[in-house]
Amino acid sequence: MKTLIIKYLPSGENSNTKKLLDRFMEMNIDKTDFEEIDLLSNKIPIFNQESITAYYLRNYLGKALNEKQAAAILPFDKIIKKVQSADVLVFAFPMHNFSLPGIVKSFLDSFMFNGEFFNITDSQKKSMIQNKKIIILYSHGGSYPEGSEYEKYDFVKSLLNQEFSFMGIKDVIYISYSTANPAQKEDNLQVALKKLDTI
């Protein structure tokens, strides 16, 4: 089994989310082959005029690319291969402004390609990925308990549910904890760690 870790931990060793990721790594160190993409040190490609033209020509129109176009789309293809080869994807990041940090969304955009993870032809959409497990580890300053009036502000779940469902991935687990109240922060962490221990 192969696990791809995608992490964005801007607080480094002081990261609250890192505590969840460290526990996951400790639990699974002998159970899987790990590969890691640190979004702080790996440049994630974003579309420009050349690369998005190449994507449209190749993945929607089925056209052959010239050398310049192929070079423009190559960084995306490298990430696509990493994601396709993994059995488990683990994302670790802090919530920013109720949702994903921009760089995490850019990572999703770098591989979520037509013809690779979904297929759209003649207004028909087909999901192409069913056999992956996704684990989302994140921390957040606010508190968004399930079933509460504040749950709606957690756009991490609503956005990622839509993204992964679109690709056909249904096995998605979220583990998070609130750091807002210093008096409850450690208790919240322990609850999240116990949940992590069960998966």
C-alpha positions, 0 to 999 in steps of 0.5 A, spaced: 500 500 500 502 507 498 500 513 502 501 520 499 502 525 504 500 532 502 502 537 508 501 545 509 504 546 516 506 554 516 507 554 523 512 548 523 514 545 529 508 549 533 503 547 528 497 544 531 495 540 525 502 537 525 500 533 532 495 529 528 499 528 522 505 525 527 500 520 530 498 518 523 505 517 521 507 513 528 501 508 527 502 507 520 510 507 519 510 499 518 504 498 514 505 503 508 510 506 503 510 513 504 511 519 499 510 526 502 509 533 498 510 539 502 507 544 499 511 549 503 517 547 499 514 544 493 512 549 487 505 547 485 503 549 478 498 553 477 495 555 470 497 560 465 495 561 458 500 556 455 498 550 460 491 551 460 491 552 453 495 545 453 490 542 458 484 544 453 487 542 447 489 535 450 484 533 455 478 536 452 479 536 444 484 530 444 489 534 440 496 532 440 501 537 443 507 541 440 513 541 444 512 547 448 505 545 450 507 539 452 513 542 457 507 547 459 503 541 462 508 536 464 509 539 472 501 537 472 502 530 469 507 529 474 503 530 480 497 527 477 501 520 476 503 521 484 496 522 486 494 516 481 499 511 484 497 512 491 492 508 495 491 513 500 491 520 500 492 524 507 492 532 507 494 535 513 493 543 514 490 548 518 483 551 516 484 558 513 478 563 513 473 557 514 476 553 508 482 550 505 488 555 505 489 557 497 495 553 496 491 546 498 486 548 493 491 549 488 494 542 489 487 540 488 487 544 481 493 541 479 491 534 478 483 534 478 483 533 470 478 531 465 480 524 462 484 523 469 480 523 475 473 525 471 471 525 464 466 530 461 463 528 454 457 531 450 455 534 457 455 527 460 460 526 466 463 520 469 467 519 475 473 515 474 476 514 481 473 509 486 478 505 490 482 511 494 481 512 501 482 520 503 484 522 510 483 530 512 487 532 518 486 539 520 486 544 526 481 550 526 481 556 531 473 556 531 469 551 533 464 547 528 461 541 532 457 537 528 449 538 528 450 545 531 449 552 528 456 553 527 457 547 522 455 551 516 462 555 517 466 549 516 467 549 508 473 545 509 468 539 509 463 542 504 468 543 499 472 537 499 466 533 499 464 536 493 471 535 490 472 528 491 465 526 490 465 529 483 471 524 482 468 518 485 471 518 491 467 516 497 471 514 502 473 520 506 475 521 513 475 528 517 479 529 523 480 536 526 480 539 533 478 546 535 484 550 538 480 556 540 479 555 547 486 554 551 482 551 557 479 546 552 485 545 547 488 539 550 482 535 551 480 537 544 486 534 541 486 528 545 479 526 542 481 527 535 487 523 537 483 517 539 478 518 533 485 517 529 487 511 532 480 508 530 481 508 523 
